[in-house]
Amino acid sequence: MSEKGEVDLTGAKQNMGVWLVKVPKYLAQQWEKATGRGDVGKLRICKNGNQGKAEVSFTLDEELTVIQGLEDKAVSAPRDHPFTMQTVGGQTLAVFTENSSDKIALEGVVVQRAECRPAVSDSYMRLKRLQIEESSKPVRLSQQLQNPVTNNYKPVANHSYNLEYERKKKEEGKRARADKHQVLDMLFSAFEKHQYYNIKDLVDITKQPVIYLKEILRDIGVYNVKGTHKNTWELRPEYRHYQGEEKTDE
C-alpha cells in the first residue's frame, strides 16, 4: 500500500460490476502456467427460456488440459466446467488490485458469486484418484547416506529426569524389605520416644520401602489428616506407651 494510503476509485465511478468465482485448485494452477499466452478458455452464458435463469459454463483451452507431475505421468484435466450460481446476499464485496508502485485500485463491486465445478467425466475421476494417491504418500522417506554426517550436535546420553528416576529407583532398591516383626520393633521403639512422626522420618529410621512401611503402619497406627499434627502418624491408643508416662497399678 502507498504511504499516503490513496486508492484509485475509478472503478466505483464507472459502476463496474464483477463476478466472484471459486475455481478448483488444478484449474487455477493451469491458468498461472498460461500467463502471457492469451486466452485460457471460453466462457459461455445463456439464459434458460423457461425460467429465465442464466446458465454459465467455462471450457478450458485444450492445450491447458495436460497436467504434469502426478506420479510422473501426464493427466488430462476436464475441459467443461459448469457454474453454480449463488447470491451475494446482504454483503458488500469489492475487488481491489495493487500494481508494482503499491498503488491500490478498485476494480469493481461484486454483483454475482459463483462456483466453477468440473463436469464429472473419466478424466476428472482419474485426476482425483491420482491426486488422492499423491497426497497419501509419506512425506518422510528413508535414504541411505553415502558419507557420514558431521555437525556439532551431540545427543544427550541421558536426560536429567531420567537420572533422577534412576537415582530414586536405586535408592529404593537398597531398602530391602525386612521381616515384619523387626519393622514393628523399630516402630514401637521410635514411638516410645516421640508420639508423632511423618513418613519421611519413619523411612529414615526403618530403612524400609515407603509402600511396605505404610502397609504396616495401617495395622498399628493412625494417620492425622488435620489438626496441629497434620500429615503425621501416631500409634493407635491400644499400642501407645511413651517414655516418661506414669505407670498405673492394675
C-alpha positions, 0 to 999 in steps of 0.5 A: 500500500502507498504511504499516503494510503490513496486508492484509485476509485475509478472503478466505483465511478464507472459502476463496474460490476464483477463476478466472484468465482471459486475455481478448483485448485488444478484449474487455477494452477493451469491458468498461472502456467498460461500467463502471457499466452492469451486466452485460457478458455471460453466462457459461455452464458445463456439464459434458460427460456423457461425460467429465465435463469442464466446458465454459465459454463467455462471450457478450458483451452485444450492445450491447458488440459495436460497436467504434469507431475502426478506420479510422473505421468501426464493427466488430462484435466476436464475441459467443461466446467459448469457454474453454480450460481449463488447470491451475494446476499446482504454483503458488500464485496469489492475487488481491489488490485495493487500494481508494482508502485503499491498503488491500490485500485478498485476494480469493481463491486461484486454483483454475482458469486459463483462456483466453477465445478468440473463436469464429472467425466473419466478424466476428472475421476482419474485426476482425483484418484491420482491426486488422492494417491499423491497426497497419501504418500509419506512425506518422510522417506528413508535414504541411505547416506553415502558419507557420514554426517558431521555437525556439532550436535551431540545427543544427550546420553541421558536426560536429567529426569531420567537420572533422577528416576534412576537415582530414586529407583536405586535408592529404593532398591537398597531398602530391602524389605525386612521381616515384619516383626523387626519393622514393628520393633523399630516402630514401637521403639521410635514411638516410645520416644516421640508420639508423632512422626511423618513418613519421611522420618519413619523411612529414615529410621526403618530403612524400609520401602515407603509402600511396605512401611505404610502397609504396616503402619495401617495395622498399628497406627493412625494417620492425622489428616488435620489438626496441629499434627497434620500429615503425621502418624501416631500409634493407635491408643491400644499400642501407645506407651511413651517414655516418661508416662506414669505407670498405673497399678492394675 
